[in-house]
Amino acid sequence: MAALAPSLAHGALAGSRSAPDEGAAQAPAFVIVGEGAGDVVARESLLDRAMGPKRRKKSSERLRRGRRPSEGLAFVARDASGAVVGTVRLWDVKLGESGPAGLLLGPLAVEPGLKGGGIGSALMHHAIAEAARLGHGAVLLVGDAPYYGRFGFSAERTGALAMPGPYERHRLLALELKDGALDGAKGTIKAAGRKLKGQAIEFVA
Ligand SMILES: CC(C)(COP(=O)(O)OP(=O)(O)OC[C@H]1O[C@@H](n2cnc3c(N)ncnc32)[C@H](O)[C@@H]1OP(=O)(O)O)[C@@H](O)C(=O)NCCC(=O)NCCS
């Protein structure tokens, strides 16, 4: 069983104009913590605002629907009032029929009015560090290489892999957390996460 992660990171919003106060402890503009059961409604509402209703039609959704995120790998960013202003989750997948295990990252989203403040990067760095700490070998995602490249993701090692539905091949990106973790990874990516039961699907997926 995975260790319970303390899962706390914090940061100041990039470009924040608050004047530094020598000697006084400054409250961070946001914190990153493990997602709690009470965050589901706020997270779903944020995803609708940030990504629109079409988000549920993505191929990645087929690998998430009816499953729980990978143990210890669902995070939210909270502002100083405690409101959810960012979200990222990672999901257990199998990389092809007889391929290795991996993680699928997404969706990643930040409150639209706070874009460009470093919350997305902080969520990514924290999620990657926790995935590595928990012993995972590789993280995949479907997204913009110009953004995710800054965290080490590329399409270099995903050419033999496919999503289970329509997607743009050049946007299937991967990051190895352990050297060789993507060796032998070929074929269609499959869901491998813990299944949700009954009505829980409505609240978590
Ligand atoms: C993508 C997203 C999560 C980034 O979060 P953020 O908090 O704004 O990101 P950060 O502040 O950490 O980083 C901002 C930087 O990323 C760049 N960036 C943001 N989205 C980008 C994209 N799609 N492609 C390339 N660069 C991008 C910004 O130009 C900025 O660049 P700079 O550091 O050189 O100024 C956020 O814009 C968002 O929620 N978008 C809507 C949902 C979405 O598209 N999610 C990703 C699905 S693939």
The ligand as a Tripos MOL2 file, in Angstrom:
@<TRIPOS>MOLECULE
LIG
   48    50     1     0     0
SMALL
NO_CHARGES

@<TRIPOS>ATOM
      1 C1         -2.3620   25.2180  -18.8110 C.3       1 LIG1
      2 C2         -2.5460   25.8160  -17.4090 C.3       1 LIG1
      3 C3         -2.8530   24.6810  -16.4350 C.3       1 LIG1
      4 C4         -1.2600   26.5110  -16.9920 C.3       1 LIG1
      5 O1         -1.4110   26.9720  -15.6550 O.3       1 LIG1
      6 P1         -0.7530   28.3680  -15.1860 P.3       1 LIG1
      7 O2         -0.8680   28.4600  -13.7180 O.co2     1 LIG1
      8 O3         -1.3330   29.4530  -16.0020 O.co2     1 LIG1
      9 O4          0.7610   28.1030  -15.6340 O.3       1 LIG1
     10 P2          2.0770   28.7490  -15.0430 P.3       1 LIG1
     11 O5          1.7540   30.0910  -14.4550 O.co2     1 LIG1
     12 O6          2.7510   27.7770  -14.2020 O.co2     1 LIG1
     13 O7          2.9370   28.9240  -16.3710 O.3       1 LIG1
     14 C5          2.6100   29.9470  -17.2650 C.3       1 LIG1
     15 C6          3.5080   29.7980  -18.4760 C.3       1 LIG1
     16 O8          3.0270   28.6950  -19.2610 O.3       1 LIG1
     17 C7          2.7540   29.1660  -20.5620 C.3       1 LIG1
     18 N1          1.6400   28.3950  -21.0930 N.ar      1 LIG1
     19 C8          0.4140   28.2360  -20.5610 C.ar      1 LIG1
     20 N2         -0.3350   27.4340  -21.3510 N.ar      1 LIG1
     21 C9          0.4430   27.1060  -22.4050 C.ar      1 LIG1
     22 C10         0.2400   26.3140  -23.5630 C.ar      1 LIG1
     23 N3         -0.9260   25.6980  -23.8020 N.pl3     1 LIG1
     24 N4          1.2730   26.1780  -24.4290 N.ar      1 LIG1
     25 C11         2.4530   26.7960  -24.1980 C.ar      1 LIG1
     26 N5          2.7150   27.5600  -23.1090 N.ar      1 LIG1
     27 C12         1.7090   27.7080  -22.2340 C.ar      1 LIG1
     28 C13         2.4390   30.6270  -20.3720 C.3       1 LIG1
     29 O9          2.6150   31.3390  -21.5830 O.3       1 LIG1
     30 C14         3.4850   31.0160  -19.3360 C.3       1 LIG1
     31 O10         4.7310   31.1450  -19.9580 O.3       1 LIG1
     32 P3          5.9550   31.9570  -19.2790 P.3       1 LIG1
     33 O11         6.3190   31.2440  -17.9970 O.co2     1 LIG1
     34 O12         7.0460   31.8840  -20.2910 O.co2     1 LIG1
     35 O13         5.4220   33.3310  -19.0360 O.co2     1 LIG1
     36 C15        -3.7000   26.8550  -17.3750 C.3       1 LIG1
     37 O14        -3.4470   27.8450  -18.3350 O.3       1 LIG1
     38 C16        -5.0950   26.2840  -17.6190 C.2       1 LIG1
     39 O15        -5.7850   25.8990  -16.6750 O.2       1 LIG1
     40 N6         -5.5120   26.2110  -18.8880 N.am      1 LIG1
     41 C17        -6.8540   25.7220  -19.2070 C.3       1 LIG1
     42 C18        -6.9320   24.2330  -19.0460 C.3       1 LIG1
     43 C19        -5.9140   23.5260  -19.9080 C.2       1 LIG1
     44 O16        -5.7490   23.8640  -21.0740 O.2       1 LIG1
     45 N7         -5.2390   22.5220  -19.3000 N.am      1 LIG1
     46 C20        -4.2060   21.7920  -19.9530 C.3       1 LIG1
     47 C21        -4.7880   20.7170  -20.7630 C.3       1 LIG1
     48 S1         -3.5570   20.1060  -21.8940 S.3       1 LIG1
@<TRIPOS>BOND
     1     1     2 1
     2     2     3 1
     3     2     4 1
     4     2    36 1
     5     4     5 1
     6     5     6 1
     7     6     7 2
     8     6     8 1
     9     6     9 1
    10     9    10 1
    11    10    11 2
    12    10    12 1
    13    10    13 1
    14    13    14 1
    15    14    15 1
    16    15    16 1
    17    15    30 1
    18    16    17 1
    19    17    18 1
    20    17    28 1
    21    18    19 ar
    22    18    27 ar
    23    19    20 ar
    24    20    21 ar
    25    21    22 ar
    26    21    27 ar
    27    22    23 1
    28    22    24 ar
    29    24    25 ar
    30    25    26 ar
    31    26    27 ar
    32    28    29 1
    33    28    30 1
    34    30    31 1
    35    31    32 1
    36    32    33 2
    37    32    34 1
    38    32    35 1
    39    36    37 1
    40    36    38 1
    41    38    39 2
    42    38    40 1
    43    40    41 1
    44    41    42 1
    45    42    43 1
    46    43    44 2
    47    43    45 1
    48    45    46 1
    49    46    47 1
    50    47    48 1
@<TRIPOS>SUBSTRUCTURE
     1 LIG1         1 GROUP 0 **** ****
